[in-house]
């Protein structure tokens, strides 16, 4: 699982570097599939319950499961890229929300807080704690900033299959749900909306958008629970975990 996590983490990092005004989400999808197969893996999403692409590309008010297309990214957009691989029978799953060019400060702050929610959730992935502790860590931090926590879609166990038990909601109460044990592996993935938590699915049957049209951020790591603490299988050493200071200053001054 470490190998699968590192492959998908590296693919996502390369996709992040490609994100710029003018690139299409379909170009990102094609690049992802090429990198996954070059690395000896198989795109975990492609064909999953009929999903036709290698990544989910969700722009602005799209929460998750966005279809790649010939749509070009514009300056000021944000894009959530979710990517999964199967390598030697094991799954790695990761996601990141990436600013495109000069993004307004309010949207950058949403991404930053969502990253903070993920970090707080990962801290709860320890032996003896409970799944409800993970959800509470996300919920209390996001709601303290006035954001909506998506209820309709959740994180999950991951291993030989992409979606395994238990479900990992981004809301909950401490000390509830399953007790966490060493050897568990979770895909922890806060989905946080600038406005309402409510969502709807578009006519394609997949793309989830916010009900009020406000932007959404989505970040995810595959996390292994060890006796020593949580291990981030999809984290690439040196990867930036938040928008750069330069982007923040540009947005603030624009």
Secondary structure, DSSP 4 states (H G I P E B T S, - for coil): -HHHHHHHHHHHHHHHHH--TT-BHHHHHHHHHHHHHHTT-EESSTTGGG--SSEEEEETTEEE-PPP-SPBP-TT-EEEEEEEEEETTEEEEEEEEEE-SS--HHHHHHHHHHHHHHHHHHHT-STT-BHHHHHHHHHHHHHHTTPEEP-S--EEE-SSSSSEEEEE-S---TT-SPBP-TT-EEEE--EEESS-S-EEE-TTSS-EEETT---EEE-BEEEEEETTEEEETTPPTT---S--HHHHHHHHH-
